[in-house]
Amino acid sequence: MKKEKTKLLKKLLYVLIAIIIIAGIAVGCTLKFNFSLAYDDSNRIEVYLGKDYSKSDIESIAKEAFGTNNVLVQKIEFFNDSVAVTVREQNDEQLENFVNKLNEKYETELEKDDLTIVKIPHYRGRDIMERYFVPILISAIIIIIYELIRYRKIGKIKVLAKVLLWPLVIEAVYLSLIAITRLPISYYTLPLGIILAVITLTVVTYKNEKRLVEYNRKRKNA
């Protein structure tokens, strides 16, 4: 009875995983992924204030001037007298409002022409992944070779299938959930995906180790 219940739960889990992945593919193909401001089409507005400033104050001013909470404030120089504000879009009126608020806050005499606007293009998924590709590939090859050597007694095909399949399934579920929930892809998306893959491989290795111990015990008692 317990085994049948376990099998049923496994089947339900597999069905749920399949539904999530299919839904994720559908959303990803129709609506695409949602990228954070750092990775999406945006405008970087650079301004030289000539005096010390607070990032929180600049962020507050930018949110009010551009009418959005989605702004990114970065320091440009070591001396803390230049700042860059990134927004998705802006118009002349908002830029004038931004400059006026800066002048009011920091007692400067800035004009709209003093702003430097740089268009930031949208990052592609493969561009984000590029820097991680070689380390991940090398690590994957080493792990696969180790697993095949260490657990060859319990079946190389089974070991290889699980080592390759489960990390891919977990990553597919992870990306599907990001697509479905419309969570923005940010600096933390890929590292978190790598952590999930590592955890999955750890669980697979732990189970393989248990099977190997059981296999050796049965052979010893035979």
Secondary structure, DSSP 8 states (H G I E B T S, - for coil): -HHHHHHHHHHHHHHHHHHHHHHHHHHHHHT---B-TTTSSEEEEEEE-SS---HHHHHHHHHHHHT-S--EEEE-STTS-EEEEEES---HHHHHHHHHHHHHHH-----GGG-EEEEE----HHHHHHHHHHHHHHHHHHHHHHHHHHTGGG-HHHHHHHHHHHHHHHHHHHHHHHHHHT--B-TTHHHHHHHHHHHHHHHHHHHHHHHHHHHHHHHHH-
